[in-house]
Each structure stands twice: as C-alpha cells, then as structure tokens.
Amino acid sequence: MEEGGDQERDLAANYRGLAELIRFDYPYVASLLDRIAESYDHDAEQMDSRGSAVKRGII
C-alpha cells in the first residue's frame, strides 16, 4: 500500500489527461473530468495529512 496521497495524485493526473484529450470536442465532459481530478487532489492532501499524523503517532 502506498503512503500518503500518491494513488490519488495518479488518478487525478489520469483524469486530467483524459480531459485534455477530449476538451475541444466535448468541453462539458472535459470540465467534469477536471472536477473529478480536483476532488482526487483534495483527497490526496487529506491522505498526506493522515499519513503524516500516523507517522507522528497522532492517529
């Protein structure tokens, strides 16, 4: 299992890449994929914080 938000960052990058591929033809769908990527970015930050807290023995 990966620590922190690495997995979520990978997913965010994947969704951003997909959005770029279709942005010209399907701008609305691309914007939805961007929002999904932003959500994964947020999740990554939370997982980073949680991983840091676990390492310090807080959780």
Backbone as CSV, one residue per row, in Angstrom:
resi,resn,N_x,N_y,N_z,CA_x,CA_y,CA_z,C_x,C_y,C_z
1,MET,0.842,-1.177,0.000,0.000,0.000,0.000,0.890,1.244,0.000
2,GLU,0.538,2.219,-0.811,1.297,3.454,-0.886,0.914,4.367,0.265
3,GLU,1.874,5.151,0.722,1.599,6.090,1.797,1.164,7.423,1.228
4,GLY,0.437,8.149,2.027,0.013,9.484,1.605,-0.956,9.434,0.450
5,GLY,-0.926,10.468,-0.352,-1.894,10.608,-1.426,-1.363,10.292,-2.809
6,ASP,-0.333,9.457,-2.895,0.256,9.153,-4.202,-0.748,8.531,-5.168
7,GLN,-1.534,7.602,-4.684,-2.514,6.938,-5.544,-3.552,7.937,-6.039
8,GLU,-3.991,8.825,-5.171,-4.985,9.824,-5.558,-4.404,10.808,-6.564
9,ARG,-3.119,11.177,-6.387,-2.480,12.074,-7.355,-2.368,11.418,-8.724
10,ASP,-2.084,10.125,-8.752,-2.021,9.401,-10.026,-3.387,9.402,-10.718
11,LEU,-4.434,9.179,-9.931,-5.783,9.205,-10.508,-6.130,10.596,-11.033
12,ALA,-5.777,11.622,-10.284,-6.044,12.999,-10.719,-5.343,13.275,-12.041
13,ALA,-4.093,12.870,-12.147,-3.340,13.089,-13.387,-3.983,12.346,-14.557
14,ASN,-4.463,11.148,-14.289,-5.119,10.371,-15.333,-6.384,11.080,-15.833
15,TYR,-7.203,11.554,-14.911,-8.431,12.248,-15.301,-8.123,13.548,-16.044
16,ARG,-7.076,14.262,-15.624,-6.690,15.491,-16.335,-6.238,15.177,-17.756
17,GLY,-5.500,14.089,-17.899,-5.056,13.678,-19.229,-6.228,13.344,-20.133
18,LEU,-7.194,12.627,-19.583,-8.391,12.308,-20.365,-9.149,13.574,-20.755
19,ALA,-9.236,14.509,-19.830,-9.927,15.769,-20.103,-9.259,16.511,-21.252
20,GLU,-7.937,16.530,-21.251,-7.216,17.237,-22.319,-7.459,16.596,-23.679
21,LEU,-7.584,15.278,-23.689,-7.811,14.582,-24.955,-9.145,14.945,-25.607
22,ILE,-10.143,15.261,-24.799,-11.483,15.496,-25.350,-11.959,16.941,-25.209
23,ARG,-11.113,17.810,-24.651,-11.536,19.174,-24.329,-12.136,19.916,-25.520
24,PHE,-11.553,19.788,-26.708,-12.026,20.525,-27.880,-13.402,20.023,-28.337
25,ASP,-13.570,18.716,-28.398,-14.819,18.143,-28.906,-15.922,18.062,-27.858
26,TYR,-15.550,17.860,-26.605,-16.525,17.671,-25.531,-16.140,18.512,-24.310
27,PRO,-16.254,19.820,-24.421,-15.794,20.685,-23.322,-16.526,20.447,-22.004
28,TYR,-17.807,20.152,-22.066,-18.546,19.925,-20.819,-18.050,18.672,-20.109
29,VAL,-17.884,17.595,-20.852,-17.385,16.349,-20.254,-15.965,16.565,-19.721
30,ALA,-15.157,17.313,-20.463,-13.800,17.614,-20.003,-13.834,18.370,-18.682
31,SER,-14.785,19.293,-18.545,-14.877,20.042,-17.288,-15.274,19.127,-16.132
32,LEU,-16.109,18.139,-16.406,-16.470,17.169,-15.367,-15.256,16.341,-14.955
33,LEU,-14.461,15.936,-15.935,-13.249,15.178,-15.623,-12.271,16.033,-14.813
34,ASP,-12.194,17.328,-15.128,-11.354,18.237,-14.340,-11.833,18.302,-12.895
35,ARG,-13.136,18.339,-12.707,-13.679,18.400,-11.347,-13.379,17.111,-10.582
36,ILE,-13.440,15.986,-11.268,-13.081,14.716,-10.636,-11.611,14.753,-10.228
37,ALA,-10.760,15.270,-11.105,-9.332,15.383,-10.794,-9.118,16.281,-9.580
38,GLU,-9.830,17.389,-9.510,-9.716,18.286,-8.357,-10.127,17.580,-7.071
39,SER,-11.153,16.758,-7.161,-11.598,16.004,-5.994,-10.503,15.034,-5.529
40,TYR,-9.852,14.370,-6.483,-8.755,13.475,-6.121,-7.578,14.245,-5.547
41,ASP,-7.316,15.470,-6.055,-6.259,16.303,-5.472,-6.567,16.594,-4.010
42,HIS,-7.807,16.924,-3.737,-8.219,17.194,-2.357,-8.036,15.944,-1.495
43,ASP,-8.454,14.809,-2.026,-8.283,13.551,-1.296,-6.806,13.265,-1.026
44,ALA,-5.950,13.575,-2.004,-4.509,13.352,-1.834,-3.973,14.183,-0.677
45,GLU,-4.411,15.430,-0.591,-3.971,16.287,0.507,-4.405,15.715,1.856
46,GLN,-5.638,15.215,1.902,-6.130,14.618,3.147,-5.326,13.372,3.508
47,MET,-5.025,12.560,2.520,-4.259,11.341,2.782,-2.836,11.683,3.214
48,ASP,-2.259,12.742,2.642,-0.931,13.190,3.080,-0.961,13.585,4.547
49,SER,-1.980,14.339,4.914,-2.109,14.777,6.305,-2.304,13.589,7.233
50,ARG,-3.127,12.657,6.795,-3.380,11.474,7.621,-2.106,10.646,7.761
51,GLY,-1.383,10.464,6.657,-0.138,9.698,6.711,0.885,10.348,7.622
52,SER,0.939,11.660,7.578,1.857,12.395,8.443,1.469,12.218,9.911
53,ALA,0.190,12.264,10.187,-0.295,12.104,11.572,-0.007,10.693,12.084
54,VAL,-0.154,9.707,11.215,0.119,8.321,11.618,1.602,8.164,11.938
55,LYS,2.459,8.751,11.105,3.902,8.644,11.348,4.297,9.298,12.670
56,ARG,3.616,10.372,13.025,3.935,11.070,14.279,3.256,10.425,15.485
57,GLY,2.413,9.411,15.237,1.756,8.705,16.325,0.503,9.402,16.843
58,ILE,-0.001,10.354,16.069,-1.220,11.068,16.485,-2.457,10.211,16.255
59,ILE,-2.435,9.434,15.189,-3.593,8.568,14.872,-3.178,7.133,15.085
